[in-house]
């Protein structure tokens, strides 16, 4: 029997997730006028971020913890190309983390809040809306902490690669 982690890595969906993450990150670069030579690096950062988070999720880590690890990985990885591209590390890191933004949680939380304005609050529904909102907030916070932590460590230590 193979472990769940190995099964997740060998699943065809894993490659699709990586490809979609890379395209989303590169699309963000196109949208915000990154230099054409930097789009490949945006794609690579998106693939890295999605891959790390997917592996961490398959290992049993919560979404927030997996997002923290992915943010750290992207923050460390952007040290390599930032000098060649003339992009700031933060811009490349943000592009790489775009595929990790929990849009589903955010959308459900916003729709739930609008729904709560039109009907009497049901405690079970309020709990679902609050869960979606908190999941989105903590996931975004974990991404931000992961990226900024690694960027600050490199900057403070003078490890400008």
Secondary structure by P-SEA (a helix, b strand, c coil): cccaaaaaaacaaaaaaaaaaaaaaaaaaaaacccccaaaaaaaaaaaaaaaaaaaaaacccaaaaaaaaaaaaaaaaccccccccccaaaaaaaaaccccaaaaaaaaaaaaaaaacccccaaaaaaaaaaaaaaaaaaaaaaaaaaaaaaaaaaacccc
